[in-house]
Amino acid sequence: MNKLKTLLAACALVIGSSLSAIADSSNFAGPYIGVQGSSIGVGVQGGQSGGADTVNESANVNVGKVGITAGLEVGYAIPLGDSMLIDIGGSYIDGTVSLRHQSTDLADSGDVKFNASQFYSGYIAPTIVMSDTSSIYVKVGVQEATVDITGDVTNPGDLQGTTYAIGTRTVLDSGLFVRAEAGQTDFDNLSAQGKGSSGGIAATTKYSADPKLAYGAISFGFRF
């Protein structure tokens, strides 16, 4: 949670200092809330090493998985002039991504699966206003997810990663908006090892994965 807490603290400082300094606003400025639909693809580099039996040992990780997920987002757009804003916000995605190791190690019983879910993010998005209703932005943020495991291995802890994205936002006079975005999150490495339980996976067996998440998202919401 350290990356996310640091970013959110910085966002609060920017909002606090900007609200008193900026008197005007635009069609994009102010708080907003929205619902988000995303198409997510996951790529993984990783594998298995060690083990009590070095004969007939291999591992595979499922890659290229694509799924549709839904989420929520809230934020605040701070005007920095007639054509520039800083958009600060966060989102929650309710979805699960599974990374599975299938081993043929004769000394190890049972496959191993890492399940990542409950994706939280915080972001800052410099935005350029193109017209009265349209804008374009780049986004930098941090994302975290809860990791659960299936199998006789240690828990690697939660996922943390950095997100980069680009998108457009169209806002109507009524406050309704549509956002289209594409981006990628590069997560820190996952690593675990066998617990060495009787009949389970040897403690010398280690698992690793370097997950990356690419997505396209459409959001609908309201600016207050």
Buried (B, 14 or more C-beta within 10 A) or exposed (E): EEBBEEBBEEBEEBBEEBEEEBEEEBBBBBEBBBEBBBBBBBBBEBBBEBBBEEEEBEBBBBBEBEEEBEBBBEBBBBBBEEEBBBBBBBBBBEBBBBBBBEBEBEBBEBBBBBBBBBBBBBBBBBBEBEEEBBBEBBBBBBBBBBBEBEBBBBEBEBBBBBBEBEBBBBBEEEEEBBBEBEBBBEBBEBBBBBBBEEEBBBBEBBBBBBBBBBBBBBBEBBBE
